[in-house]
């Protein structure tokens, strides 16, 4: 299910418009779900979002110990 800050896009379309896709991710905070044959393959997120996710994961792992 797509969220307001998420866009789905075919891998070929993303490749053809990579500069614009990166700008949407970096400047607008949009998440881009890359699809192939309508099936999700990967997600592009901003570096800040990625860093937060890594920090959250580390915190959760430390709580599990």
LUMDO-839942 format. One record per residue (C-alpha): residue number from 1; residue in three letters; x, y, z. Coordinates in nm, 3 decimals. Layout:
REM residues N
ATOM   num   residuo         x         y         z
ATOM   NUM       ALA         X         Y         Z
...
END
This chain:
REM residues 65
ATOM   num   residuo         x         y         z
ATOM     1       UNK     0.000     0.000     0.000
ATOM     2       UNK     0.141     0.339    -0.099
ATOM     3       UNK     0.176     0.619     0.153
ATOM     4       UNK     0.156     0.992     0.071
ATOM     5       UNK     0.536     1.025     0.070
ATOM     6       UNK     0.583     0.718    -0.150
ATOM     7       UNK     0.589     0.682    -0.526
ATOM     8       UNK     0.606     0.359    -0.724
ATOM     9       UNK     0.813     0.358    -1.038
ATOM    10       UNK     0.944     0.099    -1.279
ATOM    11       UNK     1.318     0.036    -1.273
ATOM    12       UNK     1.351     0.139    -1.639
ATOM    13       UNK     1.165     0.466    -1.581
ATOM    14       UNK     1.379     0.543    -1.276
ATOM    15       UNK     1.696     0.472    -1.474
ATOM    16       UNK     1.585     0.707    -1.751
ATOM    17       UNK     1.507     0.986    -1.502
ATOM    18       UNK     1.762     0.916    -1.230
ATOM    19       UNK     1.857     1.279    -1.164
ATOM    20       UNK     1.493     1.375    -1.108
ATOM    21       UNK     1.426     1.068    -0.896
ATOM    22       UNK     1.723     1.143    -0.672
ATOM    23       UNK     1.605     1.504    -0.635
ATOM    24       UNK     1.258     1.388    -0.523
ATOM    25       UNK     1.413     1.155    -0.269
ATOM    26       UNK     1.673     1.399    -0.139
ATOM    27       UNK     1.486     1.729    -0.148
ATOM    28       UNK     1.124     1.624    -0.096
ATOM    29       UNK     1.186     1.327     0.133
ATOM    30       UNK     0.985     1.104    -0.097
ATOM    31       UNK     1.036     0.728    -0.091
ATOM    32       UNK     1.052     0.567    -0.435
ATOM    33       UNK     0.957     0.201    -0.461
ATOM    34       UNK     1.127     0.054    -0.766
ATOM    35       UNK     0.920    -0.213    -0.936
ATOM    36       UNK     0.970    -0.470    -1.206
ATOM    37       UNK     0.654    -0.615    -1.356
ATOM    38       UNK     0.453    -0.436    -1.086
ATOM    39       UNK     0.643    -0.620    -0.808
ATOM    40       UNK     0.848    -0.416    -0.559
ATOM    41       UNK     1.222    -0.473    -0.597
ATOM    42       UNK     1.392    -0.199    -0.392
ATOM    43       UNK     1.326     0.135    -0.224
ATOM    44       UNK     1.516     0.461    -0.264
ATOM    45       UNK     1.517     0.676     0.050
ATOM    46       UNK     1.715     0.981     0.156
ATOM    47       UNK     2.047     0.928     0.329
ATOM    48       UNK     1.906     1.090     0.644
ATOM    49       UNK     1.620     0.838     0.651
ATOM    50       UNK     1.868     0.554     0.600
ATOM    51       UNK     2.086     0.677     0.888
ATOM    52       UNK     1.783     0.702     1.119
ATOM    53       UNK     1.679     0.349     1.025
ATOM    54       UNK     2.027     0.216     1.106
ATOM    55       UNK     2.026     0.397     1.442
ATOM    56       UNK     1.678     0.266     1.523
ATOM    57       UNK     1.787    -0.086     1.435
ATOM    58       UNK     2.095    -0.058     1.657
ATOM    59       UNK     1.881     0.066     1.947
ATOM    60       UNK     1.635    -0.221     1.906
ATOM    61       UNK     1.915    -0.476     1.894
ATOM    62       UNK     2.067    -0.334     2.212
ATOM    63       UNK     1.729    -0.360     2.388
ATOM    64       UNK     1.698    -0.725     2.286
ATOM    65       UNK     2.022    -0.814     2.466
END
